[in-house]
Amino acid sequence: MSFLYRAAADFIWVIHFCVVALVLFGWLIPSIWYFYVALVTGTLVSELLLNYCFLSKWEFDLRKKIN
């Protein structure tokens, strides 16, 4: 079972890395402008309402289950 938790946590980490990269550099790609704006808005709303990134919470919870 710990293998599934680790695989899920690693997958969430990859998604989180992609989200961070798109938030930082998405403005350089005009073809994804609407996706970029939606992603930045979602990130801002998550931070303002929850005071944390929900992807980080999911990943940390899964990693705690491993240990």
C-alpha positions, 0 to 999 in steps of 0.5 A: 500500500505504501507504494501506491501512496508514494506513487500518488505523492510523486505524481502530485509533485510532478503536477505541482512542479508543472503548475509552478512552472506555468505560473512563473513562465506561462505568460511567455506562451500566448497560445495558452493565455486563457489557461494561464490566467485561469491557473493564476486566478485559481492559485490566488484564490487558493492562497487567499481562501485556504492560506496554503496550496492544496496540492502541497497539502495532498502531497504531504498527507500522502507522504505522512501515510508512508512514514 
